[in-house]
Amino acid sequence: MERIDDLEFKNLKIIQDTNGFCFGIDSVLLSDYAKNIKKGSKVIDLGTGTGIISILLCGKTELSKIVGVEIQKEVYQMAQKSIKLNNLENKFKIINQNITNLKDIYSRASFDVVVTNPPYKKENTGLKNEEEKKIISRHEVKATLEDFMQISSYLLKDKGEFYMVHRPERLVDIMSIMRQNKIEPKNIRFVCPNTQKAPNLVLIKGIKLGNPFLKVEKNLYVYNENGKYTEEILQIYNKI
């Protein structure tokens, strides 16, 4: 069943399926993490889902064009409706493809920025949700972390920016695969549920052919000691 959600930012809205995979805080945090991309940038959003990151970046930045890539036809069609609903046809284009096919569509170094919220779990790990849409969103059944990194390196211009949200337990794999594909990790920020709990998300920025130097930013806490959103989270959600 489809519903329209108000993103409470610049009158932007998104269409989602209550029975499918709805966007979470990770996508919102990634869109905020990438909000300083340069004016006029050409951006690609790998595994865009319903288009939440791309829609928010259209509002938060002065990008010239963003392309969303989504393998699931139903989800792609929902994102198409959201593009029309927000009058973003001139800025946001979506294609129904597996990211592994993008070399047949785009030439090398076609984009200034890559953003991605890829599946977090390896194909044969963790509990699998029964619904196929959620399995594809959460598990590497259609494309692996290596696939996401290889195509990102191919699509990015030299010194192009790479932004990703993932799980801390995959960090060694992520950093290793980034370097193998000439994307140098430059910034990481851990996201913790609160000050008493370990991180459950990590935000990463890389630069293609960047110089080695990693900045670890201060932790982002989602909830305060009273169980309410922290001030920084409220700012990200445009609540204050």
Phi and psi restraints in degrees (value plus and minus 20) as a CYANA .aco file:
   2 GLU   PHI    -107.5   -67.5
   2 GLU   PSI     127.4   167.4
   3 ARG   PHI    -161.5  -121.5
   3 ARG   PSI     136.9   176.9
   4 ILE   PHI    -124.5   -84.5
   4 ILE   PSI     103.4   143.4
   5 ASP   PHI    -127.7   -87.7
   5 ASP   PSI     114.7   154.7
   6 ASP   PHI    -102.5   -62.5
   6 ASP   PSI     102.7   142.7
   7 LEU   PHI    -100.4   -60.4
   7 LEU   PSI     -23.1    16.9
   8 GLU   PHI      34.4    74.4
   8 GLU   PSI      18.2    58.2
   9 PHE   PHI    -170.6  -130.6
   9 PHE   PSI      94.9   134.9
  10 LYS   PHI      31.0    71.0
  10 LYS   PSI      14.0    54.0
  11 ASN   PHI      43.5    83.5
  11 ASN   PSI       0.5    40.5
  12 LEU   PHI     -99.0   -59.0
  12 LEU   PSI     126.2   166.2
  13 LYS   PHI    -154.7  -114.7
  13 LYS   PSI     143.9   183.9
  14 ILE   PHI    -163.0  -123.0
  14 ILE   PSI     123.7   163.7
  15 ILE   PHI    -117.5   -77.5
  15 ILE   PSI     109.9   149.9
  16 GLN   PHI    -153.1  -113.1
  16 GLN   PSI     142.1   182.1
  17 ASP   PHI    -126.6   -86.6
  17 ASP   PSI      98.4   138.4
  18 THR   PHI     -83.6   -43.6
  18 THR   PSI     -42.0    -2.0
  19 ASN   PHI    -112.3   -72.3
  19 ASN   PSI     -28.3    11.7
  20 GLY   PHI    -121.1   -81.1
  20 GLY   PSI    -172.2  -132.2
  21 PHE   PHI    -118.4   -78.4
  21 PHE   PSI      85.4   125.4
  22 CYS   PHI    -105.7   -65.7
  22 CYS   PSI     130.8   170.8
  23 PHE   PHI     -86.0   -46.0
  23 PHE   PSI     134.2   174.2
  24 GLY   PHI    -139.8   -99.8
  24 GLY   PSI    -191.8  -151.8
  25 ILE   PHI     -83.9   -43.9
  25 ILE   PSI     -47.9    -7.9
  26 ASP   PHI     -79.8   -39.8
  26 ASP   PSI     -61.6   -21.6
  27 SER   PHI     -86.4   -46.4
  27 SER   PSI     -60.1   -20.1
  28 VAL   PHI     -85.2   -45.2
  28 VAL   PSI     -62.1   -22.1
  29 LEU   PHI     -85.8   -45.8
  29 LEU   PSI     -58.7   -18.7
  30 LEU   PHI     -85.8   -45.8
  30 LEU   PSI     -61.1   -21.1
  31 SER   PHI     -82.8   -42.8
  31 SER   PSI     -54.8   -14.8
  32 ASP   PHI     -92.7   -52.7
  32 ASP   PSI     -58.7   -18.7
  33 TYR   PHI     -83.0   -43.0
  33 TYR   PSI     -51.0   -11.0
  34 ALA   PHI    -117.4   -77.4
  34 ALA   PSI      -8.2    31.8
  35 LYS   PHI     -91.0   -51.0
  35 LYS   PSI     -33.1     6.9
  36 ASN   PHI    -115.8   -75.8
  36 ASN   PSI      -3.8    36.2
  37 ILE   PHI     -81.5   -41.5
  37 ILE   PSI     129.1   169.1
  38 LYS   PHI     -87.8   -47.8
  38 LYS   PSI     130.7   170.7
  39 LYS   PHI     -78.0   -38.0
  39 LYS   PSI     115.6   155.6
  40 GLY   PHI      63.4   103.4
  40 GLY   PSI     -13.8    26.2
  41 SER   PHI     -87.8   -47.8
  41 SER   PSI     125.8   165.8
  42 LYS   PHI    -121.2   -81.2
  42 LYS   PSI     101.2   141.2
  43 VAL   PHI    -140.2  -100.2
  43 VAL   PSI     127.6   167.6
  44 ILE   PHI    -147.6  -107.6
  44 ILE   PSI     115.4   155.4
  45 ASP   PHI    -131.0   -91.0
  45 ASP   PSI      84.5   124.5
  46 LEU   PHI    -106.3   -66.3
  46 LEU   PSI     100.4   140.4
  47 GLY   PHI      55.0    95.0
  47 GLY   PSI      32.7    72.7
  48 THR   PHI     -88.5   -48.5
  48 THR   PSI     -39.4     0.6
  49 GLY   PHI      43.2    83.2
  49 GLY   PSI    -150.4  -110.4
  50 THR   PHI    -100.5   -60.5
  50 THR   PSI     -17.4    22.6
  51 GLY   PHI      72.1   112.1
  51 GLY   PSI      -6.2    33.8
  52 ILE   PHI     -78.7   -38.7
  52 ILE   PSI     -66.5   -26.5
  53 ILE   PHI     -84.7   -44.7
  53 ILE   PSI     -64.9   -24.9
  54 SER   PHI     -83.2   -43.2
  54 SER   PSI     -62.1   -22.1
  55 ILE   PHI     -83.2   -43.2
  55 ILE   PSI     -65.4   -25.4
  56 LEU   PHI     -85.7   -45.7
  56 LEU   PSI     -59.0   -19.0
  57 LEU   PHI     -86.6   -46.6
  57 LEU   PSI     -50.8   -10.8
  58 CYS   PHI     -82.3   -42.3
  58 CYS   PSI     -52.7   -12.7
  59 GLY   PHI    -105.7   -65.7
  59 GLY   PSI     -52.6   -12.6
  60 LYS   PHI    -108.7   -68.7
  60 LYS   PSI     -40.2    -0.2
  61 THR   PHI    -148.1  -108.1
  61 THR   PSI     155.6   195.6
  62 GLU   PHI    -130.1   -90.1
  62 GLU   PSI      21.9    61.9
  63 LEU   PHI     -82.5   -42.5
  63 LEU   PSI     135.4   175.4
  64 SER   PHI    -110.9   -70.9
  64 SER   PSI     -54.7   -14.7
  65 LYS   PHI    -176.4  -136.4
  65 LYS   PSI     119.8   159.8
  66 ILE   PHI    -150.8  -110.8
  66 ILE   PSI     115.1   155.1
  67 VAL   PHI    -131.9   -91.9
  67 VAL   PSI     105.1   145.1
  68 GLY   PHI    -119.5   -79.5
  68 GLY   PSI     118.2   158.2
  69 VAL   PHI    -137.1   -97.1
  69 VAL   PSI     100.7   140.7
  70 GLU   PHI    -157.5  -117.5
  70 GLU   PSI     106.6   146.6
  71 ILE   PHI     -99.7   -59.7
  71 ILE   PSI     -49.9    -9.9
  72 GLN   PHI    -106.4   -66.4
  72 GLN   PSI     101.9   141.9
  73 LYS   PHI     -81.1   -41.1
  73 LYS   PSI     -65.3   -25.3
  74 GLU   PHI     -82.6   -42.6
  74 GLU   PSI     -61.5   -21.5
  75 VAL   PHI     -87.6   -47.6
  75 VAL   PSI     -62.1   -22.1
  76 TYR   PHI     -76.9   -36.9
  76 TYR   PSI     -63.6   -23.6
  77 GLN   PHI     -86.2   -46.2
  77 GLN   PSI     -56.1   -16.1
  78 MET   PHI     -84.7   -44.7
  78 MET   PSI     -62.0   -22.0
  79 ALA   PHI     -83.0   -43.0
  79 ALA   PSI     -57.4   -17.4
  80 GLN   PHI     -78.2   -38.2
  80 GLN   PSI     -62.6   -22.6
  81 LYS   PHI     -84.9   -44.9
  81 LYS   PSI     -57.6   -17.6
  82 SER   PHI     -87.3   -47.3
  82 SER   PSI     -55.8   -15.8
  83 ILE   PHI     -80.3   -40.3
  83 ILE   PSI     -65.9   -25.9
  84 LYS   PHI     -87.5   -47.5
  84 LYS   PSI     -60.4   -20.4
  85 LEU   PHI     -79.2   -39.2
  85 LEU   PSI     -55.2   -15.2
  86 ASN   PHI    -117.0   -77.0
  86 ASN   PSI     -14.9    25.1
  87 ASN   PHI      35.1    75.1
  87 ASN   PSI      24.4    64.4
  88 LEU   PHI    -126.6   -86.6
  88 LEU   PSI      -2.0    38.0
  89 GLU   PHI     -77.4   -37.4
  89 GLU   PSI     -48.6    -8.6
  90 ASN   PHI    -102.7   -62.7
  90 ASN   PSI     -33.0     7.0
  91 LYS   PHI    -134.7   -94.7
  91 LYS   PSI     -57.3   -17.3
  92 PHE   PHI    -138.3   -98.3
  92 PHE   PSI      97.1   137.1
  93 LYS   PHI    -137.4   -97.4
  93 LYS   PSI     121.9   161.9
  94 ILE   PHI    -144.1  -104.1
  94 ILE   PSI     121.2   161.2
  95 ILE   PHI    -143.2  -103.2
  95 ILE   PSI     124.3   164.3
  96 ASN   PHI    -114.5   -74.5
  96 ASN   PSI      69.1   109.1
  97 GLN   PHI    -169.4  -129.4
  97 GLN   PSI     136.9   176.9
  98 ASN   PHI     -98.7   -58.7
  98 ASN   PSI     120.4   160.4
  99 ILE   PHI     -79.8   -39.8
  99 ILE   PSI     -43.9    -3.9
 100 THR   PHI     -90.0   -50.0
 100 THR   PSI     -32.0     8.0
 101 ASN   PHI    -116.0   -76.0
 101 ASN   PSI     -19.0    21.0
 102 LEU   PHI     -89.0   -49.0
 102 LEU   PSI     -41.5    -1.5
 103 LYS   PHI     -86.3   -46.3
 103 LYS   PSI     -42.4    -2.4
 104 ASP   PHI    -102.4   -62.4
 104 ASP   PSI     -31.6     8.4
 105 ILE   PHI    -129.3   -89.3
 105 ILE   PSI     -60.4   -20.4
 106 TYR   PHI    -139.3   -99.3
 106 TYR   PSI     125.3   165.3
 107 SER   PHI     -99.4   -59.4
 107 SER   PSI     144.2   184.2
 108 ARG   PHI     -78.5   -38.5
 108 ARG   PSI     124.4   164.4
 109 ALA   PHI      39.1    79.1
 109 ALA   PSI      23.8    63.8
 110 SER   PHI    -107.6   -67.6
 110 SER   PSI     -33.7     6.3
 111 PHE   PHI    -149.9  -109.9
 111 PHE   PSI     129.6   169.6
 112 ASP   PHI    -104.2   -64.2
 112 ASP   PSI     -50.3   -10.3
 113 VAL   PHI    -162.1  -122.1
 113 VAL   PSI     119.3   159.3
 114 VAL   PHI    -136.2   -96.2
 114 VAL   PSI     111.9   151.9
 115 VAL   PHI    -141.3  -101.3
 115 VAL   PSI     123.2   163.2
 116 THR   PHI    -176.4  -136.4
 116 THR   PSI     118.4   158.4
 117 ASN   PHI    -139.8   -99.8
 117 ASN   PSI      60.3   100.3
 118 PRO   PHI     -98.8   -58.8
 118 PRO   PSI     151.9   191.9
 119 PRO   PHI     -79.3   -39.3
 119 PRO   PSI     118.0   158.0
 120 TYR   PHI    -106.9   -66.9
 120 TYR   PSI     -48.9    -8.9
 121 LYS   PHI    -122.2   -82.2
 121 LYS   PSI     121.2   161.2
 122 LYS   PHI     -83.4   -43.4
 122 LYS   PSI     136.7   176.7
 123 GLU   PHI     -75.6   -35.6
 123 GLU   PSI     -60.9   -20.9
 124 ASN   PHI    -125.8   -85.8
 124 ASN   PSI       9.1    49.1
 125 THR   PHI    -144.5  -104.5
 125 THR   PSI     132.0   172.0
 126 GLY   PHI      55.5    95.5
 126 GLY   PSI     149.3   189.3
 127 LEU   PHI     -94.9   -54.9
 127 LEU   PSI     113.4   153.4
 128 LYS   PHI    -116.2   -76.2
 128 LYS   PSI     109.8   149.8
 129 ASN   PHI     -88.6   -48.6
 129 ASN   PSI     127.8   167.8
 130 GLU   PHI     -87.7   -47.7
 130 GLU   PSI     -51.5   -11.5
 131 GLU   PHI    -100.6   -60.6
 131 GLU   PSI     110.0   150.0
 132 GLU   PHI     -78.0   -38.0
 132 GLU   PSI     -59.7   -19.7
 133 LYS   PHI     -79.1   -39.1
 133 LYS   PSI     -59.9   -19.9
 134 LYS   PHI     -95.5   -55.5
 134 LYS   PSI     -54.8   -14.8
 135 ILE   PHI     -80.4   -40.4
 135 ILE   PSI     -67.2   -27.2
 136 ILE   PHI     -84.2   -44.2
 136 ILE   PSI     -55.8   -15.8
 137 SER   PHI     -91.8   -51.8
 137 SER   PSI     -50.4   -10.4
 138 ARG   PHI    -126.0   -86.0
 138 ARG   PSI     -43.9    -3.9
 139 HIS   PHI    -139.3   -99.3
 139 HIS   PSI     129.7   169.7
 140 GLU   PHI     -99.1   -59.1
 140 GLU   PSI      39.7    79.7
 141 VAL   PHI    -107.8   -67.8
 141 VAL   PSI     -46.6    -6.6
 142 LYS   PHI    -127.2   -87.2
 142 LYS   PSI     -45.4    -5.4
 143 ALA   PHI    -178.7  -138.7
 143 ALA   PSI     120.1   160.1
 144 THR   PHI    -113.4   -73.4
 144 THR   PSI     151.9   191.9
 145 LEU   PHI     -77.7   -37.7
 145 LEU   PSI     -59.6   -19.6
 146 GLU   PHI     -80.4   -40.4
 146 GLU   PSI     -61.5   -21.5
 147 ASP   PHI     -81.4   -41.4
 147 ASP   PSI     -64.8   -24.8
 148 PHE   PHI     -82.0   -42.0
 148 PHE   PSI     -60.8   -20.8
 149 MET   PHI     -93.3   -53.3
 149 MET   PSI     -60.6   -20.6
 150 GLN   PHI     -82.6   -42.6
 150 GLN   PSI     -65.7   -25.7
 151 ILE   PHI     -91.5   -51.5
 151 ILE   PSI     -51.3   -11.3
 152 SER   PHI     -82.9   -42.9
 152 SER   PSI     -65.0   -25.0
 153 SER   PHI     -83.1   -43.1
 153 SER   PSI     -60.2   -20.2
 154 TYR   PHI     -84.1   -44.1
 154 TYR   PSI     -62.9   -22.9
 155 LEU   PHI     -98.4   -58.4
 155 LEU   PSI     -46.9    -6.9
 156 LEU   PHI     -98.3   -58.3
 156 LEU   PSI     120.3   160.3
 157 LYS   PHI     -90.3   -50.3
 157 LYS   PSI     139.8   179.8
 158 ASP   PHI     -78.4   -38.4
 158 ASP   PSI     114.6   154.6
 159 LYS   PHI      50.4    90.4
 159 LYS   PSI      -9.5    30.5
 160 GLY   PHI     -88.3   -48.3
 160 GLY   PSI     137.4   177.4
 161 GLU   PHI    -120.4   -80.4
 161 GLU   PSI     122.4   162.4
 162 PHE   PHI    -145.4  -105.4
 162 PHE   PSI     106.0   146.0
 163 TYR   PHI    -144.9  -104.9
 163 TYR   PSI     112.6   152.6
 164 MET   PHI    -166.0  -126.0
 164 MET   PSI     128.0   168.0
 165 VAL   PHI    -134.5   -94.5
 165 VAL   PSI     118.8   158.8
 166 HIS   PHI    -175.0  -135.0
 166 HIS   PSI    -186.5  -146.5
 167 ARG   PHI    -122.4   -82.4
 167 ARG   PSI     120.3   160.3
 168 PRO   PHI     -78.3   -38.3
 168 PRO   PSI     -51.9   -11.9
 169 GLU   PHI     -86.6   -46.6
 169 GLU   PSI     -34.8     5.2
 170 ARG   PHI    -119.8   -79.8
 170 ARG   PSI     -11.9    28.1
 171 LEU   PHI     -81.4   -41.4
 171 LEU   PSI     -59.8   -19.8
 172 VAL   PHI     -82.4   -42.4
 172 VAL   PSI     -66.1   -26.1
 173 ASP   PHI     -78.8   -38.8
 173 ASP   PSI     -66.6   -26.6
 174 ILE   PHI     -79.0   -39.0
 174 ILE   PSI     -71.9   -31.9
 175 MET   PHI     -83.7   -43.7
 175 MET   PSI     -61.3   -21.3
 176 SER   PHI     -82.7   -42.7
 176 SER   PSI     -66.2   -26.2
 177 ILE   PHI     -90.6   -50.6
 177 ILE   PSI     -54.5   -14.5
 178 MET   PHI     -78.8   -38.8
 178 MET   PSI     -69.6   -29.6
 179 ARG   PHI     -84.9   -44.9
 179 ARG   PSI     -58.2   -18.2
 180 GLN   PHI     -78.7   -38.7
 180 GLN   PSI     -49.7    -9.7
 181 ASN   PHI    -124.8   -84.8
 181 ASN   PSI       0.1    40.1
 182 LYS   PHI      45.5    85.5
 182 LYS   PSI       4.2    44.2
 183 ILE   PHI    -127.5   -87.5
 183 ILE   PSI      90.1   130.1
 184 GLU   PHI    -105.7   -65.7
 184 GLU   PSI     103.3   143.3
 185 PRO   PHI     -84.2   -44.2
 185 PRO   PSI     106.4   146.4
 186 LYS   PHI    -135.0   -95.0
 186 LYS   PSI     -56.9   -16.9
 187 ASN   PHI    -159.0  -119.0
 187 ASN   PSI     119.7   159.7
 188 ILE   PHI    -155.0  -115.0
 188 ILE   PSI     127.3   167.3
 189 ARG   PHI    -158.4  -118.4
 189 ARG   PSI     103.5   143.5
 190 PHE   PHI    -105.7   -65.7
 190 PHE   PSI     121.7   161.7
 191 VAL   PHI    -132.8   -92.8
 191 VAL   PSI     102.6   142.6
 192 CYS   PHI    -134.4   -94.4
 192 CYS   PSI     123.4   163.4
 193 PRO   PHI     -77.4   -37.4
 193 PRO   PSI     -61.7   -21.7
 194 ASN   PHI    -178.9  -138.9
 194 ASN   PSI    -196.0  -156.0
 195 THR   PHI     -90.2   -50.2
 195 THR   PSI     -35.8     4.2
 196 GLN   PHI    -115.9   -75.9
 196 GLN   PSI     -28.2    11.8
 197 LYS   PHI    -134.9   -94.9
 197 LYS   PSI     131.8   171.8
 198 ALA   PHI     -89.8   -49.8
 198 ALA   PSI     138.6   178.6
 199 PRO   PHI     -80.2   -40.2
 199 PRO   PSI     123.6   163.6
 200 ASN   PHI    -140.7  -100.7
 200 ASN   PSI     -22.1    17.9
 201 LEU   PHI    -161.3  -121.3
 201 LEU   PSI     135.7   175.7
 202 VAL   PHI    -157.6  -117.6
 202 VAL   PSI     112.6   152.6
 203 LEU   PHI    -119.6   -79.6
 203 LEU   PSI     113.9   153.9
 204 ILE   PHI    -151.6  -111.6
 204 ILE   PSI     115.2   155.2
 205 LYS   PHI    -138.4   -98.4
 205 LYS   PSI     113.9   153.9
 206 GLY   PHI    -149.0  -109.0
 206 GLY   PSI     141.1   181.1
 207 ILE   PHI    -145.6  -105.6
 207 ILE   PSI     108.5   148.5
 208 LYS   PHI     -86.9   -46.9
 208 LYS   PSI     105.6   145.6
 209 LEU   PHI      40.2    80.2
 209 LEU   PSI      10.4    50.4
 210 GLY   PHI     -96.8   -56.8
 210 GLY   PSI     141.8   181.8
 211 ASN   PHI     -98.4   -58.4
 211 ASN   PSI     126.9   166.9
 212 PRO   PHI     -87.7   -47.7
 212 PRO   PSI      95.9   135.9
 213 PHE   PHI    -194.1  -154.1
 213 PHE   PSI      98.4   138.4
 214 LEU   PHI    -129.8   -89.8
 214 LEU   PSI     105.6   145.6
 215 LYS   PHI    -122.1   -82.1
 215 LYS   PSI     102.4   142.4
 216 VAL   PHI    -115.3   -75.3
 216 VAL   PSI      93.8   133.8
 217 GLU   PHI    -102.3   -62.3
 217 GLU   PSI     144.5   184.5
 218 LYS   PHI     -84.2   -44.2
 218 LYS   PSI     129.2   169.2
 219 ASN   PHI     -80.7   -40.7
 219 ASN   PSI     128.6   168.6
 220 LEU   PHI    -124.2   -84.2
 220 LEU   PSI     101.8   141.8
 221 TYR   PHI    -123.0   -83.0
 221 TYR   PSI     112.4   152.4
 222 VAL   PHI    -102.2   -62.2
 222 VAL   PSI     -65.4   -25.4
 223 TYR   PHI    -138.7   -98.7
 223 TYR   PSI     127.2   167.2
 224 ASN   PHI    -109.6   -69.6
 224 ASN   PSI    -194.5  -154.5
 225 GLU   PHI     -85.8   -45.8
 225 GLU   PSI     -37.2     2.8
 226 ASN   PHI    -112.2   -72.2
 226 ASN   PSI     -16.4    23.6
 227 GLY   PHI      59.8    99.8
 227 GLY   PSI      -8.5    31.5
 228 LYS   PHI    -121.3   -81.3
 228 LYS   PSI     139.1   179.1
 229 TYR   PHI     -77.4   -37.4
 229 TYR   PSI     120.3   160.3
 230 THR   PHI     -90.2   -50.2
 230 THR   PSI     145.2   185.2
 231 GLU   PHI     -80.0   -40.0
 231 GLU   PSI     -59.0   -19.0
 232 GLU   PHI     -86.0   -46.0
 232 GLU   PSI     -59.8   -19.8
 233 ILE   PHI     -84.9   -44.9
 233 ILE   PSI     -61.3   -21.3
 234 LEU   PHI     -81.1   -41.1
 234 LEU   PSI     -57.8   -17.8
 235 GLN   PHI     -85.7   -45.7
 235 GLN   PSI     -62.8   -22.8
 236 ILE   PHI     -82.1   -42.1
 236 ILE   PSI     -57.0   -17.0
 237 TYR   PHI    -105.5   -65.5
 237 TYR   PSI     -14.0    26.0
 238 ASN   PHI      38.7    78.7
 238 ASN   PSI      16.3    56.3
 239 LYS   PHI    -110.6   -70.6
 239 LYS   PSI     -38.1     1.9
